[in-house]
Amino acid sequence: MATEPAPRIDLTKNCDVWLHIADISSGGDRDLTTQSGAHKGAAQCVRLVNSTTAALSAVLIPEQKGAGTTSQPIGIPAGLQYEVPIPIKKIVASGSGALSADVFWWNGNSVHLNP
């Protein structure tokens, strides 16, 4: 089955699936619509964590109609984190340094989960 729109959820509730990516610049692009145990759609929230002493950047591809690939670059100052509370379908392996990500899914009423 193809991906489905991310369910609307309450971000104040505990998530159903969590993934930690230690370094988003390594290991290739991350397709967040195929995460095991999560619904077959975009992750609803991505937290980017910069624990270095230099500013780092990330490139995210938000959920879009069809096969859209419009990307969103985000800069994270040294020692800070940035939370993106919109559906993100892919993290592009780019940038430099060890920018990490915590990715969250709330399955809602979705019955289409990835194995």
C-alpha positions in Angstrom: 0.0 0.0 0.0 1.2 3.5 -0.8 1.8 6.1 1.9 -1.2 7.9 3.4 -1.5 11.3 4.9 -0.2 11.6 8.5 -3.0 11.3 11.0 -4.0 14.5 12.8 -2.8 14.0 16.4 -2.3 15.7 19.8 1.4 16.4 20.2 1.0 16.6 24.0 0.2 12.9 24.2 2.9 10.1 24.3 4.0 9.0 20.8 3.5 5.5 19.5 6.9 5.2 17.7 10.2 7.0 18.3 13.4 6.8 16.3 16.7 8.4 17.2 19.1 9.1 14.4 22.6 9.8 15.8 24.0 11.6 12.7 21.6 12.6 9.8 24.5 13.3 7.4 25.5 9.6 7.3 23.8 6.4 6.1 21.9 8.0 3.2 18.5 9.7 3.0 15.9 8.5 5.6 12.4 7.7 4.2 10.3 8.2 7.3 7.2 6.7 5.7 8.6 3.2 6.0 9.5 3.1 9.7 8.7 -0.3 11.2 5.6 -0.1 13.6 4.6 3.4 12.4 1.7 4.2 10.1 2.4 4.4 6.4 2.8 8.1 6.3 5.1 11.0 7.3 6.4 11.4 10.8 4.4 14.1 12.6 7.3 15.7 14.4 11.1 15.9 14.0 13.4 17.3 16.7 16.8 18.3 15.4 19.5 18.4 18.1 22.9 20.2 17.6 25.2 19.3 20.5 28.3 20.8 18.8 29.9 24.2 19.1 29.1 25.2 15.5 25.9 25.9 13.6 24.6 23.0 11.6 21.9 22.5 8.9 19.4 19.9 7.8 17.3 19.4 4.8 13.8 18.0 5.4 11.1 17.1 2.8 7.6 17.7 4.2 4.5 15.7 3.3 3.2 16.9 0.0 0.4 15.9 -2.4 1.5 13.4 -5.0 5.2 12.7 -5.3 6.3 16.3 -4.4 9.9 16.8 -3.4 10.0 20.4 -2.3 12.7 20.6 0.5 13.0 22.7 3.6 16.5 23.7 4.7 16.7 24.4 8.5 19.7 25.9 10.4 20.3 25.0 14.0 22.6 27.2 16.1 25.3 25.6 18.2 24.1 23.8 21.3 20.4 24.2 20.5 17.6 22.0 19.2 14.7 22.8 16.8 11.4 21.0 16.7 9.5 20.7 13.4 5.8 19.9 14.3 4.7 19.3 10.7 4.6 15.9 8.8 8.0 15.2 7.5 8.4 12.3 5.0 12.2 12.3 4.4 15.4 13.5 6.0 18.0 14.2 3.4 21.5 13.0 4.2 23.3 16.3 3.9 25.2 18.9 6.0 28.2 18.4 8.1 28.9 17.5 11.7 26.9 15.3 14.0 23.4 16.8 13.8 21.1 14.2 15.4 17.3 13.8 15.1 14.5 12.4 17.2 11.6 11.4 15.1 8.0 10.9 16.4 4.9 9.1 15.1 1.4 9.0 16.5 -0.5 6.3 14.8 -3.9 7.8 15.6 -6.7 5.6 14.1 -4.5 4.4 11.3 -4.8 0.7 10.5 -2.1 0.7 7.9 1.1 0.2 9.8 4.5 -0.7 8.5 5.6 -4.2 9.5 
